[in-house]
Amino acid sequence: MVFKKVVIAGGGVLGSQIAFQAAYCGLDVTVWLRSEGSVGRTLPKIEQTKKAYEDAIELMASPAGKEDANWSFGIADRESFDKEKCLANVQRAHGTIKLELDMAKAVADADIVIESVVENAAEKIVFYKTLAPLLSPKTILVTNSSTLLPSTFAKYTGRPDKFLSLHFANAIWKNITAEIMAQGETSQESFLNVMEFASLIRMMPLPVNKEKSGYLLNSMLVPFLLSGLDLYVNGVSDPESIDKAWVYGTGSPRGPFRILDVVGLKTAYNIVMEYQKVPGLLSPLLKKMLMPYNFKGMAKVLKDMMDQGKLGKASGEGFYKY
Ligand SMILES: NC(=O)c1ccc[n+]([C@@H]2O[C@H](COP(=O)([O-])OP(=O)(O)OC[C@H]3O[C@@H](n4cnc5c(N)ncnc54)[C@H](O)[C@@H]3O)[C@@H](O)[C@H]2O)c1
């Protein structure tokens, strides 16, 4: 399938990043927004994203860019990296993203519409019901939802065979995973088309052949982080030793507490409070294994640290000092 016109619904944290990445890759990008107020909130997000791309390109061009951790594969491959060309691409992308309040006008002739509106099932359903009659028959529709399953929305889309999940990660230029998840009625053709689209915008497409809350990454990461925290709050060991057990025992670059510092302690707190309740995130076996975990203790440790201003790497201190 040929992808030319891309529409992003919602210009929040992720919506602005997806828009920027697709425009950076040369596609015709429109962001649909609900109100003038949203336009006022989206414009600065696009500016921040532009700055993040420019900073990433500077880093890639510096000696530190030699490290994989400092390379943004969404921006360029190492072999063909040309700083001036990348910066010119950023300028071009910035100048071409269109913002549109009229939904019919925004989605007319779209090849793909990427729904990235607020994570609330009821509000997403209203959105899909309004959108469905306005779409061209050819349009593929995807949701970027992190915790809601696409089958919840398929019947409101008017095209269940062309509807699925395309889940991006925050800091899309660097964290290039694109988890592509089918629901029961998604056609194989649409699934493959979305895999192709993800590659076209320099993402790494990862197939998720059946519905699973948490997709691939969070299905593994959440139990891992909770397991590290549980060892700590029960006094089994300290964060540094727990991290060392993981790093030196497996050859992985970071243990759970380094990861928690990067994710940020506020998000970690939300994971402890909310993720265990997401239906289907944990397999029945894992759920049984995690049941004796000290969730109260985890929440208290994280809350105390947050109250002391220790919010993780971004604030200069979390489980480690930076
Ligand atoms: N933030 C992340 O790290 C992240 C990562 C992957 C996926 N996601 C997913 O992306 C989607 C958007 O998340 P976000 O972090 O960009 O949120 P956000 O709150 O930053 O942005 C939400 C956008 O939706 C708009 N909006 C709010 N209510 C709406 C409604 N009723 N109808 C239409 N538009 C509405 C807002 O104006 C805003 O533009 C969610 O489904 C979320 O799960 C987020």
The ligand as a Gaussian input file, in Angstrom:
#p B3LYP/6-31G(d) Opt

LIG

0 1
 N        2.464000       9.478000      26.906000
 C        3.023000       8.301000      26.604000
 O        4.149000       8.012000      27.041000
 C        2.308000       7.339000      25.694000
 C        3.051000       6.293000      25.111000
 C        2.401000       5.419000      24.205000
 C        1.054000       5.586000      23.937000
 N        0.345000       6.597000      24.541000
 C       -1.072000       6.713000      24.226000
 O       -1.290000       7.818000      23.379000
 C       -2.586000       8.367000      23.606000
 C       -2.440000       9.843000      23.930000
 O       -1.594000       9.971000      25.051000
 P       -0.783000      11.309000      25.342000
 O        0.232000      10.965000      26.360000
 O       -0.360000      11.962000      24.082000
 O       -1.941000      12.172000      26.034000
 P       -2.081000      13.738000      26.182000
 O       -2.976000      13.944000      27.343000
 O       -0.757000      14.396000      26.161000
 O       -2.839000      14.173000      24.839000
 C       -4.157000      13.823000      24.562000
 C       -4.683000      14.585000      23.350000
 O       -6.039000      14.211000      23.152000
 C       -6.853000      15.388000      23.093000
 N       -8.156000      15.044000      23.665000
 C       -8.474000      14.921000      24.966000
 N       -9.743000      14.523000      25.086000
 C      -10.237000      14.369000      23.836000
 C      -11.489000      13.993000      23.304000
 N      -12.512000      13.689000      24.097000
 N      -11.642000      13.951000      21.959000
 C      -10.626000      14.260000      21.142000
 N       -9.407000      14.658000      21.588000
 C       -9.233000      14.700000      22.918000
 C       -6.095000      16.443000      23.871000
 O       -6.483000      17.750000      23.466000
 C       -4.661000      16.105000      23.490000
 O       -4.352000      16.674000      22.225000
 C       -3.194000       7.562000      24.745000
 O       -4.027000       6.578000      24.201000
 C       -1.972000       6.934000      25.413000
 O       -2.267000       5.693000      26.026000
 C        0.953000       7.489000      25.387000

